């Protein structure tokens, strides 16, 4: 193989790698944007199930302390 052919192959490989990296960056950016958007829709960034767990007080503990 000639040197020109090898250089051309190397350049094509470099361009392909560059294109793949650009795609990965774009995907990460979209995922980050979607994650931030989902977090903005939730109250204070916490899932609703966690909020309800924090607000619940076990009934047995409060009643036994008073009596």
N, CA, C and O atoms as a GROMACS GRO file, in nm:
protein
  268
    1UNK      N    1   0.083  -0.118   0.000
    1UNK     CA    2   0.000   0.000   0.000
    1UNK      C    3   0.088   0.125   0.000
    1UNK      O    4   0.198   0.126   0.056
    2UNK      N    5   0.039   0.224  -0.062
    2UNK     CA    6   0.116   0.347  -0.068
    2UNK      C    7   0.092   0.432   0.056
    2UNK      O    8  -0.006   0.413   0.128
    3UNK      N    9   0.180   0.523   0.079
    3UNK     CA   10   0.171   0.612   0.195
    3UNK      C   11   0.046   0.697   0.188
    3UNK      O   12  -0.018   0.723   0.290
    4UNK      N   13   0.011   0.741   0.069
    4UNK     CA   14  -0.107   0.827   0.052
    4UNK      C   15  -0.233   0.752   0.096
    4UNK      O   16  -0.320   0.809   0.163
    5UNK      N   17  -0.243   0.624   0.059
    5UNK     CA   18  -0.359   0.544   0.096
    5UNK      C   19  -0.367   0.528   0.249
    5UNK      O   20  -0.475   0.542   0.307
    6UNK      N   21  -0.255   0.501   0.312
    6UNK     CA   22  -0.253   0.484   0.457
    6UNK      C   23  -0.292   0.614   0.529
    6UNK      O   24  -0.364   0.612   0.628
    7UNK      N   25  -0.242   0.725   0.477
    7UNK     CA   26  -0.277   0.854   0.536
    7UNK      C   27  -0.427   0.880   0.522
    7UNK      O   28  -0.491   0.931   0.613
    8UNK      N   29  -0.479   0.845   0.407
    8UNK     CA   30  -0.622   0.865   0.383
    8UNK      C   31  -0.706   0.779   0.478
    8UNK      O   32  -0.805   0.827   0.533
    9UNK      N   33  -0.665   0.654   0.497
    9UNK     CA   34  -0.736   0.565   0.589
    9UNK      C   35  -0.732   0.619   0.733
    9UNK      O   36  -0.831   0.615   0.806
   10UNK      N   37  -0.615   0.669   0.771
   10UNK     CA   38  -0.599   0.725   0.904
   10UNK      C   39  -0.690   0.848   0.923
   10UNK      O   40  -0.752   0.865   1.027
   11UNK      N   41  -0.696   0.931   0.822
   11UNK     CA   42  -0.780   1.051   0.827
   11UNK      C   43  -0.928   1.014   0.836
   11UNK      O   44  -1.003   1.076   0.912
   12UNK      N   45  -0.971   0.913   0.759
   12UNK     CA   46  -1.110   0.868   0.765
   12UNK      C   47  -1.144   0.813   0.903
   12UNK      O   48  -1.253   0.837   0.955
   13UNK      N   49  -1.051   0.738   0.962
   13UNK     CA   50  -1.073   0.683   1.095
   13UNK      C   51  -1.084   0.797   1.198
   13UNK      O   52  -1.169   0.792   1.288
   14UNK      N   53  -1.000   0.898   1.185
   14UNK     CA   54  -1.004   1.012   1.276
   14UNK      C   55  -1.137   1.086   1.264
   14UNK      O   56  -1.197   1.123   1.365
   15UNK      N   57  -1.184   1.107   1.141
   15UNK     CA   58  -1.311   1.176   1.120
   15UNK      C   59  -1.428   1.096   1.177
   15UNK      O   60  -1.521   1.154   1.234
   16UNK      N   61  -1.425   0.965   1.162
   16UNK     CA   62  -1.531   0.879   1.215
   16UNK      C   63  -1.534   0.887   1.368
   16UNK      O   64  -1.640   0.897   1.429
   17UNK      N   65  -1.416   0.883   1.428
   17UNK     CA   66  -1.407   0.892   1.573
   17UNK      C   67  -1.458   1.028   1.622
   17UNK      O   68  -1.528   1.035   1.724
   18UNK      N   69  -1.425   1.132   1.551
   18UNK     CA   70  -1.470   1.267   1.584
   18UNK      C   71  -1.623   1.276   1.576
   18UNK      O   72  -1.687   1.337   1.661
   19UNK      N   73  -1.680   1.215   1.473
   19UNK     CA   74  -1.825   1.215   1.455
   19UNK      C   75  -1.894   1.139   1.569
   19UNK      O   76  -1.996   1.184   1.620
   20UNK      N   77  -1.839   1.025   1.607
   20UNK     CA   78  -1.897   0.948   1.717
   20UNK      C   79  -1.892   1.024   1.848
   20UNK      O   80  -1.987   1.020   1.926
   21UNK      N   81  -1.783   1.093   1.874
   21UNK     CA   82  -1.772   1.172   1.996
   21UNK      C   83  -1.876   1.285   1.997
   21UNK      O   84  -1.935   1.314   2.101
   22UNK      N   85  -1.897   1.347   1.883
   22UNK     CA   86  -1.996   1.455   1.873
   22UNK      C   87  -2.137   1.401   1.901
   22UNK      O   88  -2.217   1.466   1.968
   23UNK      N   89  -2.167   1.282   1.850
   23UNK     CA   90  -2.297   1.219   1.875
   23UNK      C   91  -2.315   1.190   2.023
   23UNK      O   92  -2.421   1.215   2.080
   24UNK      N   93  -2.210   1.138   2.086
   24UNK     CA   94  -2.218   1.106   2.228
   24UNK      C   95  -2.238   1.232   2.312
   24UNK      O   96  -2.316   1.231   2.407
   25UNK      N   97  -2.170   1.338   2.276
   25UNK     CA   98  -2.189   1.465   2.348
   25UNK      C   99  -2.332   1.515   2.335
   25UNK      O  100  -2.392   1.562   2.432
   26UNK      N  101  -2.387   1.504   2.215
   26UNK     CA  102  -2.524   1.549   2.191
   26UNK      C  103  -2.623   1.465   2.272
   26UNK      O  104  -2.719   1.519   2.328
   27UNK      N  105  -2.601   1.334   2.278
   27UNK     CA  106  -2.690   1.247   2.356
   27UNK      C  107  -2.683   1.279   2.505
   27UNK      O  108  -2.786   1.283   2.572
   28UNK      N  109  -2.562   1.302   2.556
   28UNK     CA  110  -2.548   1.337   2.697
   28UNK      C  111  -2.618   1.469   2.728
   28UNK      O  112  -2.680   1.485   2.833
   29UNK      N  113  -2.606   1.564   2.635
   29UNK     CA  114  -2.668   1.694   2.655
   29UNK      C  115  -2.821   1.680   2.659
   29UNK      O  116  -2.886   1.742   2.743
   30UNK      N  117  -2.876   1.599   2.570
   30UNK     CA  118  -3.021   1.577   2.568
   30UNK      C  119  -3.067   1.507   2.696
   30UNK      O  120  -3.170   1.542   2.753
   31UNK      N  121  -2.991   1.409   2.740
   31UNK     CA  122  -3.026   1.336   2.861
   31UNK      C  123  -3.021   1.428   2.982
   31UNK      O  124  -3.109   1.422   3.068
   32UNK      N  125  -2.920   1.511   2.989
   32UNK     CA  126  -2.907   1.605   3.101
   32UNK      C  127  -3.023   1.704   3.100
   32UNK      O  128  -3.078   1.736   3.206
   33UNK      N  129  -3.060   1.752   2.982
   33UNK     CA  130  -3.171   1.846   2.970
   33UNK      C  131  -3.302   1.780   3.012
   33UNK      O  132  -3.382   1.841   3.083
   34UNK      N  133  -3.325   1.657   2.970
   34UNK     CA  134  -3.448   1.586   3.006
   34UNK      C  135  -3.453   1.560   3.156
   34UNK      O  136  -3.559   1.570   3.218
   35UNK      N  137  -3.339   1.527   3.215
   35UNK     CA  138  -3.333   1.502   3.359
   35UNK      C  139  -3.363   1.629   3.438
   35UNK      O  140  -3.437   1.626   3.536
   36UNK      N  141  -3.308   1.740   3.394
   36UNK     CA  142  -3.332   1.868   3.461
   36UNK      C  143  -3.478   1.909   3.447
   36UNK      O  144  -3.536   1.965   3.540
   37UNK      N  145  -3.535   1.883   3.334
   37UNK     CA  146  -3.676   1.918   3.310
   37UNK      C  147  -3.767   1.834   3.400
   37UNK      O  148  -3.864   1.885   3.455
   38UNK      N  149  -3.735   1.705   3.416
   38UNK     CA  150  -3.815   1.618   3.501
   38UNK      C  151  -3.802   1.660   3.647
   38UNK      O  152  -3.900   1.656   3.721
   39UNK      N  153  -3.684   1.699   3.688
   39UNK     CA  154  -3.663   1.742   3.827
   39UNK      C  155  -3.737   1.872   3.855
   39UNK      O  156  -3.784   1.894   3.967
   40UNK      N  157  -3.749   1.958   3.756
   40UNK     CA  158  -3.818   2.086   3.775
   40UNK      C  159  -3.968   2.066   3.794
   40UNK      O  160  -4.034   2.149   3.856
   41UNK      N  161  -4.022   1.959   3.742
   41UNK     CA  162  -4.165   1.933   3.754
   41UNK      C  163  -4.202   1.876   3.890
   41UNK      O  164  -4.319   1.882   3.928
   42UNK      N  165  -4.107   1.822   3.964
   42UNK     CA  166  -4.134   1.762   4.094
   42UNK      C  167  -4.117   1.868   4.204
   42UNK      O  168  -4.032   1.956   4.192
   43UNK      N  169  -4.197   1.860   4.310
   43UNK     CA  170  -4.186   1.959   4.417
   43UNK      C  171  -4.053   1.944   4.491
   43UNK      O  172  -4.023   1.838   4.546
   44UNK      N  173  -3.975   2.049   4.492
   44UNK     CA  174  -3.847   2.053   4.561
   44UNK      C  175  -3.752   1.943   4.515
   44UNK      O  176  -3.658   1.909   4.588
   45UNK      N  177  -3.774   1.888   4.397
   45UNK     CA  178  -3.683   1.788   4.342
   45UNK      C  179  -3.698   1.651   4.404
   45UNK      O  180  -3.620   1.561   4.371
   46UNK      N  181  -3.794   1.630   4.492
   46UNK     CA  182  -3.812   1.499   4.555
   46UNK      C  183  -3.932   1.428   4.494
   46UNK      O  184  -4.034   1.491   4.466
   47UNK      N  185  -3.921   1.298   4.472
   47UNK     CA  186  -4.037   1.224   4.422
   47UNK      C  187  -4.151   1.230   4.523
   47UNK      O  188  -4.127   1.240   4.643
   48UNK      N  189  -4.272   1.223   4.475
   48UNK     CA  190  -4.388   1.237   4.561
   48UNK      C  191  -4.394   1.128   4.667
   48UNK      O  192  -4.441   1.153   4.778
   49UNK      N  193  -4.349   1.008   4.635
   49UNK     CA  194  -4.351   0.900   4.734
   49UNK      C  195  -4.263   0.932   4.853
   49UNK      O  196  -4.298   0.898   4.966
   50UNK      N  197  -4.150   0.996   4.831
   50UNK     CA  198  -4.062   1.034   4.942
   50UNK      C  199  -4.126   1.143   5.026
   50UNK      O  200  -4.112   1.143   5.149
   51UNK      N  201  -4.195   1.235   4.964
   51UNK     CA  202  -4.259   1.343   5.037
   51UNK      C  203  -4.366   1.287   5.129
   51UNK      O  204  -4.375   1.329   5.244
   52UNK      N  205  -4.447   1.194   5.081
   52UNK     CA  206  -4.554   1.138   5.164
   52UNK      C  207  -4.497   1.055   5.278
   52UNK      O  208  -4.557   1.051   5.385
   53UNK      N  209  -4.383   0.988   5.258
   53UNK     CA  210  -4.322   0.911   5.365
   53UNK      C  211  -4.273   1.002   5.477
   53UNK      O  212  -4.284   0.966   5.594
   54UNK      N  213  -4.220   1.117   5.443
   54UNK     CA  214  -4.169   1.211   5.542
   54UNK      C  215  -4.283   1.268   5.625
   54UNK      O  216  -4.267   1.292   5.744
   55UNK      N  217  -4.397   1.291   5.564
   55UNK     CA  218  -4.508   1.356   5.632
   55UNK      C  219  -4.587   1.260   5.722
   55UNK      O  220  -4.660   1.307   5.809
   56UNK      N  221  -4.575   1.130   5.705
   56UNK     CA  222  -4.650   1.034   5.784
   56UNK      C  223  -4.583   1.014   5.920
   56UNK      O  224  -4.462   0.998   5.930
   57UNK      N  225  -4.665   1.015   6.026
   57UNK     CA  226  -4.616   0.991   6.162
   57UNK      C  227  -4.680   0.862   6.210
   57UNK      O  228  -4.802   0.847   6.204
   58UNK      N  229  -4.600   0.768   6.259
   58UNK     CA  230  -4.659   0.644   6.311
   58UNK      C  231  -4.751   0.674   6.429
   58UNK      O  232  -4.715   0.752   6.517
   59UNK      N  233  -4.868   0.614   6.431
   59UNK     CA  234  -4.968   0.644   6.534
   59UNK      C  235  -4.930   0.587   6.670
   59UNK      O  236  -4.954   0.652   6.772
   60UNK      N  237  -4.873   0.472   6.675
   60UNK     CA  238  -4.844   0.406   6.802
   60UNK      C  239  -4.742   0.480   6.886
   60UNK      O  240  -4.753   0.476   7.009
   61UNK      N  241  -4.646   0.546   6.829
   61UNK     CA  242  -4.541   0.612   6.906
   61UNK      C  243  -4.594   0.735   6.980
   61UNK      O  244  -4.560   0.754   7.097
   62UNK      N  245  -4.674   0.817   6.918
   62UNK     CA  246  -4.726   0.938   6.982
   62UNK      C  247  -4.825   0.906   7.093
   62UNK      O  248  -4.825   0.975   7.196
   63UNK      N  249  -4.908   0.805   7.077
   63UNK     CA  250  -5.009   0.770   7.176
   63UNK      C  251  -4.946   0.710   7.301
   63UNK      O  252  -4.994   0.736   7.411
   64UNK      N  253  -4.840   0.631   7.286
   64UNK     CA  254  -4.781   0.566   7.403
   64UNK      C  255  -4.706   0.665   7.491
   64UNK      O  256  -4.697   0.643   7.611
   65UNK      N  257  -4.654   0.771   7.436
   65UNK     CA  258  -4.580   0.871   7.515
   65UNK      C  259  -4.674   0.954   7.603
   65UNK      O  260  -4.635   0.995   7.712
   66UNK      N  261  -4.795   0.978   7.557
   66UNK     CA  262  -4.889   1.061   7.632
   66UNK      C  263  -4.944   0.987   7.752
   66UNK      O  264  -4.970   1.050   7.855
   67UNK      N  265  -4.962   0.858   7.745
   67UNK     CA  266  -5.033   0.781   7.848
   67UNK      C  267  -4.947   0.732   7.953
   67UNK      O  268  -4.994   0.665   8.046
   0.00000   0.00000   0.00000
